[in-house]
Amino acid sequence: MTVERLVRIIAGFFIMLSLALAHAAGSVDMTSLSWLWFTAFVGFNLFQSGFTRFCPMDTMLKKAGVKSGCGL
C-alpha cells in the first residue's frame, strides 16, 4: 500500500471518528440535516478511495483537463 493511499485512509477515518465522537458527546446533532453530513461524506470518500482507488473528485478534475502530478 502506498503512502498516498494510507494518507487518504487515515484522514478519512479521523474525519469520521471526530464526527462520531462529537455526536456521542452530545455536541453535534447528526440526526438533523446539516453541513456536518457533507463533512461525513468527504470523510467517507477519503476513506473508501484509499482502499478502492476511486475518487469522484479525481475523476471530475481529470475530465476538466487538470493534469496528474505523477505523470499519468
Chimera marker file (.cmm) of the C-alpha trace (Angstrom):
<marker_set name="trace">
<marker id="1" x="0.000" y="0.000" z="0.000" r="1" g="1" b="0" radius="0.5"/>
<marker id="2" x="1.363" y="3.413" z="-0.937" r="1" g="1" b="0" radius="0.5"/>
<marker id="3" x="1.799" y="6.427" z="1.298" r="1" g="1" b="0" radius="0.5"/>
<marker id="4" x="-0.849" y="8.359" z="-0.640" r="1" g="1" b="0" radius="0.5"/>
<marker id="5" x="-3.437" y="5.620" z="-0.100" r="1" g="1" b="0" radius="0.5"/>
<marker id="6" x="-2.620" y="5.388" z="3.609" r="1" g="1" b="0" radius="0.5"/>
<marker id="7" x="-2.937" y="9.156" z="3.984" r="1" g="1" b="0" radius="0.5"/>
<marker id="8" x="-6.420" y="9.027" z="2.415" r="1" g="1" b="0" radius="0.5"/>
<marker id="9" x="-7.479" y="6.150" z="4.668" r="1" g="1" b="0" radius="0.5"/>
<marker id="10" x="-6.177" y="7.767" z="7.850" r="1" g="1" b="0" radius="0.5"/>
<marker id="11" x="-7.564" y="11.234" z="7.014" r="1" g="1" b="0" radius="0.5"/>
<marker id="12" x="-10.992" y="9.829" z="6.197" r="1" g="1" b="0" radius="0.5"/>
<marker id="13" x="-11.009" y="7.720" z="9.342" r="1" g="1" b="0" radius="0.5"/>
<marker id="14" x="-10.113" y="10.695" z="11.544" r="1" g="1" b="0" radius="0.5"/>
<marker id="15" x="-12.811" y="12.890" z="9.992" r="1" g="1" b="0" radius="0.5"/>
<marker id="16" x="-15.464" y="10.234" z="10.579" r="1" g="1" b="0" radius="0.5"/>
<marker id="17" x="-14.120" y="9.469" z="14.077" r="1" g="1" b="0" radius="0.5"/>
<marker id="18" x="-14.230" y="13.125" z="15.112" r="1" g="1" b="0" radius="0.5"/>
<marker id="19" x="-17.847" y="13.407" z="13.918" r="1" g="1" b="0" radius="0.5"/>
<marker id="20" x="-18.807" y="10.221" z="15.768" r="1" g="1" b="0" radius="0.5"/>
<marker id="21" x="-17.117" y="11.362" z="18.992" r="1" g="1" b="0" radius="0.5"/>
<marker id="22" x="-18.728" y="14.804" z="18.803" r="1" g="1" b="0" radius="0.5"/>
<marker id="23" x="-22.119" y="13.162" z="18.250" r="1" g="1" b="0" radius="0.5"/>
<marker id="24" x="-21.570" y="10.760" z="21.165" r="1" g="1" b="0" radius="0.5"/>
<marker id="25" x="-20.573" y="13.655" z="23.426" r="1" g="1" b="0" radius="0.5"/>
<marker id="26" x="-23.771" y="15.486" z="22.520" r="1" g="1" b="0" radius="0.5"/>
<marker id="27" x="-22.071" y="18.482" z="20.938" r="1" g="1" b="0" radius="0.5"/>
<marker id="28" x="-23.200" y="17.567" z="17.411" r="1" g="1" b="0" radius="0.5"/>
<marker id="29" x="-26.707" y="16.546" z="16.383" r="1" g="1" b="0" radius="0.5"/>
<marker id="30" x="-26.282" y="14.226" z="13.417" r="1" g="1" b="0" radius="0.5"/>
<marker id="31" x="-29.997" y="13.395" z="13.401" r="1" g="1" b="0" radius="0.5"/>
<marker id="32" x="-30.852" y="16.673" z="11.696" r="1" g="1" b="0" radius="0.5"/>
<marker id="33" x="-29.802" y="17.683" z="8.206" r="1" g="1" b="0" radius="0.5"/>
<marker id="34" x="-26.780" y="19.952" z="8.410" r="1" g="1" b="0" radius="0.5"/>
<marker id="35" x="-23.444" y="20.720" z="6.799" r="1" g="1" b="0" radius="0.5"/>
<marker id="36" x="-21.892" y="18.052" z="9.032" r="1" g="1" b="0" radius="0.5"/>
<marker id="37" x="-23.324" y="15.425" z="6.686" r="1" g="1" b="0" radius="0.5"/>
<marker id="38" x="-21.168" y="16.968" z="3.950" r="1" g="1" b="0" radius="0.5"/>
<marker id="39" x="-18.150" y="16.536" z="6.233" r="1" g="1" b="0" radius="0.5"/>
<marker id="40" x="-19.139" y="12.907" z="6.783" r="1" g="1" b="0" radius="0.5"/>
<marker id="41" x="-19.472" y="12.426" z="3.002" r="1" g="1" b="0" radius="0.5"/>
<marker id="42" x="-15.978" y="13.833" z="2.408" r="1" g="1" b="0" radius="0.5"/>
<marker id="43" x="-14.530" y="11.667" z="5.176" r="1" g="1" b="0" radius="0.5"/>
<marker id="44" x="-16.195" y="8.542" z="3.830" r="1" g="1" b="0" radius="0.5"/>
<marker id="45" x="-14.960" y="9.259" z="0.294" r="1" g="1" b="0" radius="0.5"/>
<marker id="46" x="-11.404" y="9.767" z="1.531" r="1" g="1" b="0" radius="0.5"/>
<marker id="47" x="-11.601" y="6.516" z="3.454" r="1" g="1" b="0" radius="0.5"/>
<marker id="48" x="-13.036" y="4.417" z="0.624" r="1" g="1" b="0" radius="0.5"/>
<marker id="49" x="-10.729" y="5.931" z="-2.013" r="1" g="1" b="0" radius="0.5"/>
<marker id="50" x="-7.744" y="4.707" z="-0.031" r="1" g="1" b="0" radius="0.5"/>
<marker id="51" x="-8.973" y="1.144" z="-0.496" r="1" g="1" b="0" radius="0.5"/>
<marker id="52" x="-10.635" y="1.280" z="-3.919" r="1" g="1" b="0" radius="0.5"/>
<marker id="53" x="-8.563" y="3.968" z="-5.682" r="1" g="1" b="0" radius="0.5"/>
<marker id="54" x="-11.846" y="5.515" z="-6.863" r="1" g="1" b="0" radius="0.5"/>
<marker id="55" x="-12.192" y="9.212" z="-6.048" r="1" g="1" b="0" radius="0.5"/>
<marker id="56" x="-15.076" y="11.223" z="-7.542" r="1" g="1" b="0" radius="0.5"/>
<marker id="57" x="-13.122" y="14.496" z="-7.319" r="1" g="1" b="0" radius="0.5"/>
<marker id="58" x="-10.152" y="12.912" z="-9.080" r="1" g="1" b="0" radius="0.5"/>
<marker id="59" x="-12.452" y="11.812" z="-11.918" r="1" g="1" b="0" radius="0.5"/>
<marker id="60" x="-14.067" y="15.264" z="-12.229" r="1" g="1" b="0" radius="0.5"/>
<marker id="61" x="-10.711" y="17.061" z="-12.267" r="1" g="1" b="0" radius="0.5"/>
<marker id="62" x="-9.320" y="14.731" z="-14.953" r="1" g="1" b="0" radius="0.5"/>
<marker id="63" x="-12.412" y="15.326" z="-17.109" r="1" g="1" b="0" radius="0.5"/>
<marker id="64" x="-11.906" y="19.080" z="-16.626" r="1" g="1" b="0" radius="0.5"/>
<marker id="65" x="-8.402" y="18.760" z="-18.074" r="1" g="1" b="0" radius="0.5"/>
<marker id="66" x="-6.305" y="19.033" z="-14.907" r="1" g="1" b="0" radius="0.5"/>
<marker id="67" x="-3.093" y="17.053" z="-15.278" r="1" g="1" b="0" radius="0.5"/>
<marker id="68" x="-1.986" y="14.486" z="-12.721" r="1" g="1" b="0" radius="0.5"/>
<marker id="69" x="1.086" y="15.324" z="-10.658" r="1" g="1" b="0" radius="0.5"/>
<marker id="70" x="2.570" y="11.839" z="-11.041" r="1" g="1" b="0" radius="0.5"/>
<marker id="71" x="2.725" y="11.915" z="-14.826" r="1" g="1" b="0" radius="0.5"/>
<marker id="72" x="-0.220" y="9.591" z="-15.530" r="1" g="1" b="0" radius="0.5"/>
<link id1="1" id2="2" r="1" g="1" b="0" radius="0.2"/>
<link id1="2" id2="3" r="1" g="1" b="0" radius="0.2"/>
<link id1="3" id2="4" r="1" g="1" b="0" radius="0.2"/>
<link id1="4" id2="5" r="1" g="1" b="0" radius="0.2"/>
<link id1="5" id2="6" r="1" g="1" b="0" radius="0.2"/>
<link id1="6" id2="7" r="1" g="1" b="0" radius="0.2"/>
<link id1="7" id2="8" r="1" g="1" b="0" radius="0.2"/>
<link id1="8" id2="9" r="1" g="1" b="0" radius="0.2"/>
<link id1="9" id2="10" r="1" g="1" b="0" radius="0.2"/>
<link id1="10" id2="11" r="1" g="1" b="0" radius="0.2"/>
<link id1="11" id2="12" r="1" g="1" b="0" radius="0.2"/>
<link id1="12" id2="13" r="1" g="1" b="0" radius="0.2"/>
<link id1="13" id2="14" r="1" g="1" b="0" radius="0.2"/>
<link id1="14" id2="15" r="1" g="1" b="0" radius="0.2"/>
<link id1="15" id2="16" r="1" g="1" b="0" radius="0.2"/>
<link id1="16" id2="17" r="1" g="1" b="0" radius="0.2"/>
<link id1="17" id2="18" r="1" g="1" b="0" radius="0.2"/>
<link id1="18" id2="19" r="1" g="1" b="0" radius="0.2"/>
<link id1="19" id2="20" r="1" g="1" b="0" radius="0.2"/>
<link id1="20" id2="21" r="1" g="1" b="0" radius="0.2"/>
<link id1="21" id2="22" r="1" g="1" b="0" radius="0.2"/>
<link id1="22" id2="23" r="1" g="1" b="0" radius="0.2"/>
<link id1="23" id2="24" r="1" g="1" b="0" radius="0.2"/>
<link id1="24" id2="25" r="1" g="1" b="0" radius="0.2"/>
<link id1="25" id2="26" r="1" g="1" b="0" radius="0.2"/>
<link id1="26" id2="27" r="1" g="1" b="0" radius="0.2"/>
<link id1="27" id2="28" r="1" g="1" b="0" radius="0.2"/>
<link id1="28" id2="29" r="1" g="1" b="0" radius="0.2"/>
<link id1="29" id2="30" r="1" g="1" b="0" radius="0.2"/>
<link id1="30" id2="31" r="1" g="1" b="0" radius="0.2"/>
<link id1="31" id2="32" r="1" g="1" b="0" radius="0.2"/>
<link id1="32" id2="33" r="1" g="1" b="0" radius="0.2"/>
<link id1="33" id2="34" r="1" g="1" b="0" radius="0.2"/>
<link id1="34" id2="35" r="1" g="1" b="0" radius="0.2"/>
<link id1="35" id2="36" r="1" g="1" b="0" radius="0.2"/>
<link id1="36" id2="37" r="1" g="1" b="0" radius="0.2"/>
<link id1="37" id2="38" r="1" g="1" b="0" radius="0.2"/>
<link id1="38" id2="39" r="1" g="1" b="0" radius="0.2"/>
<link id1="39" id2="40" r="1" g="1" b="0" radius="0.2"/>
<link id1="40" id2="41" r="1" g="1" b="0" radius="0.2"/>
<link id1="41" id2="42" r="1" g="1" b="0" radius="0.2"/>
<link id1="42" id2="43" r="1" g="1" b="0" radius="0.2"/>
<link id1="43" id2="44" r="1" g="1" b="0" radius="0.2"/>
<link id1="44" id2="45" r="1" g="1" b="0" radius="0.2"/>
<link id1="45" id2="46" r="1" g="1" b="0" radius="0.2"/>
<link id1="46" id2="47" r="1" g="1" b="0" radius="0.2"/>
<link id1="47" id2="48" r="1" g="1" b="0" radius="0.2"/>
<link id1="48" id2="49" r="1" g="1" b="0" radius="0.2"/>
<link id1="49" id2="50" r="1" g="1" b="0" radius="0.2"/>
<link id1="50" id2="51" r="1" g="1" b="0" radius="0.2"/>
<link id1="51" id2="52" r="1" g="1" b="0" radius="0.2"/>
<link id1="52" id2="53" r="1" g="1" b="0" radius="0.2"/>
<link id1="53" id2="54" r="1" g="1" b="0" radius="0.2"/>
<link id1="54" id2="55" r="1" g="1" b="0" radius="0.2"/>
<link id1="55" id2="56" r="1" g="1" b="0" radius="0.2"/>
<link id1="56" id2="57" r="1" g="1" b="0" radius="0.2"/>
<link id1="57" id2="58" r="1" g="1" b="0" radius="0.2"/>
<link id1="58" id2="59" r="1" g="1" b="0" radius="0.2"/>
<link id1="59" id2="60" r="1" g="1" b="0" radius="0.2"/>
<link id1="60" id2="61" r="1" g="1" b="0" radius="0.2"/>
<link id1="61" id2="62" r="1" g="1" b="0" radius="0.2"/>
<link id1="62" id2="63" r="1" g="1" b="0" radius="0.2"/>
<link id1="63" id2="64" r="1" g="1" b="0" radius="0.2"/>
<link id1="64" id2="65" r="1" g="1" b="0" radius="0.2"/>
<link id1="65" id2="66" r="1" g="1" b="0" radius="0.2"/>
<link id1="66" id2="67" r="1" g="1" b="0" radius="0.2"/>
<link id1="67" id2="68" r="1" g="1" b="0" radius="0.2"/>
<link id1="68" id2="69" r="1" g="1" b="0" radius="0.2"/>
<link id1="69" id2="70" r="1" g="1" b="0" radius="0.2"/>
<link id1="70" id2="71" r="1" g="1" b="0" radius="0.2"/>
<link id1="71" id2="72" r="1" g="1" b="0" radius="0.2"/>
</marker_set>
